[in-house]
Structures are given as C-alpha cells and as structure tokens.
Amino acid sequence: MSGVRYTEAVSDSFLHVLPRSSKACPSAGKQNDAVDYLRDRFSFVRCETHAHPVFVDAGLSFESVACPLCGAALDIGWWGERMDIAAAADFEELGVVTPCCEGESLLDALRYLEEQGFARCVITVTNPGRELGPAEVRELQRLLGTQVRVVRQHM
C-alpha cells in the first residue's frame, strides 16, 4: 500500500497528587521533598503551582458524578453549568445546592467516579506504570503536611 501510513494511537496516563483542600498549597520545600520522593520511584515527575485552584480531572476515565448527601446521580449538564460558574470565579467559590435533595455541598465534595478534585498545587507522574501504594500515599501526606487525593487520569 503505497502512500498510506498507519499509526497506532498513543495514550498517556497520569497520577496527579493534590491536597484534599482546594485552598492548600504546601511550601516550596515540602513540594520539592514530595517530588524527590516520587522521582526515586518514577521517571517523569513534575510539580505545578497555580494562583487559583484548577480542576484536575480523570480524563477519559471520568464516568459520573453523584451527590455526597443522598447518593443520587447528578445530571452532567447541571454539573457542567456549575463548573462554568465556578470557573468564571477562578474556582475560588465551589459552593453548590444539589438538585436532588437541595442540600448544600461543594463541587470538590461531590462523589466523582473516578476521583477528581481542585487544587493550587499538583504533582504529576507521567505514565507511571503502576498505582501509588497506601504507604506511598501516607509518606506523601507526611512530606506535604496535608491530606492528599490521587487522581488517575487517562488521555
């Protein structure tokens, strides 16, 4: 077949480590300690800090979002509208009233399948080849001085 080239689709995966609180941003020294710890275990690690929280999503792994108060599935359209409103305010205000039970919650507290979150500090491992173990997550929490969540992103 002349002139036709076939390429295999390449996908990347990422592990994002971020503080559970969207307002938290560990000191540069703590960030460096956590990055050094991860670089001893993975090849490609970087850390980014932001003036305002950013949304760290699961990429193609994102499946659904549910109310943390009553467990009801939330309409993606409703969620998207709330995300647009929060984005217009640089994700500084994450408060929402859920349509299912009219309870007060936060975009950051909604139950995402897969894990997602908001953060000012994001440490990313590119193509890790494995998950972080519980002991590694505990050590990262110790090094960063805060509770963390791990977002698995597939692109």
C-alpha positions, 0 to 999 in steps of 0.5 A: 500500500503505497502512500498510506501510513498507519499509526497506532494511537498513543495514550498517556496516563497520569497520577496527579497528587493534590491536597484534599483542600482546594485552598492548600498549597504546601511550601516550596520545600515540602513540594520539592521533598514530595517530588524527590520522593516520587522521582526515586520511584518514577521517571517523569515527575513534575510539580505545578503551582497555580494562583487559583485552584484548577480542576484536575480531572480523570480524563477519559476515565471520568464516568459520573458524578453523584451527590455526597448527601443522598447518593443520587446521580447528578445530571452532567449538564447541571454539573457542567453549568456549575463548573462554568460558574465556578470557573468564571470565579477562578474556582475560588467559590465551589459552593453548590445546592444539589438538585436532588435533595437541595442540600448544600455541598461543594463541587470538590465534595461531590462523589466523582467516579473516578476521583477528581478534585481542585487544587493550587498545587499538583504533582504529576507522574507521567505514565507511571506504570503502576498505582501509588501504594497506601504507604506511598500515599501516607509518606506523601501526606507526611512530606506535604503536611496535608491530606492528599487525593490521587487522581488517575487520569487517562488521555 
